[in-house]
Amino acid sequence: MKLLLDENLPKKLKLDFSDHEVYTVRDKYWNGIKNGELLKLLLENSFDALLTFDKNLQYQQNFSKYTITVFVLTATVNTYSELTMLTPKVKTYLDTPPLPTGPVIISK
C-alpha cells in the first residue's frame, strides 16, 4: 500500500511500515499544505492512506468528498517511542483490506 506520513509525525516512523511504499510530506515537498488540499493530493497521487497526529482533521474535513483512509494516531506525545507502539494496530488494518474510508482513531 502507498502511505503518507503527515508532517507532524517523526520521519523514523517510515521504518515501521517497510512492507509498504511510505512517503513523508517532506519527501513529496508538500510541507505547509492545508488538510483539504493534502487529501486531494493523496487521491490524485494514488495514496491508500494518510497517517497523522492531527486530531482535528476528522472534524474539519468532509470525508464523503475524500474517499481515503486517515489513521489518526493518538498518544500523549508524537515521539517515535510513543507512536511505534501504535504500529501493530495500524498494520492490522493494512493487512486486512479493504481499508475503511475516513478517519480511523488509533490509540493504546
Secondary structure, 3 states (H helix, E strand, C coil): CEEEECCCCCHHHHHHHCCCEEEECCCCCCCCCCHHHHHHHHHHCCCCEEEECCCCHHHHCCCCCCCCEEEEECCCCCCHHHHHHHHHHHHHHHCCCCCCCEEEEECC
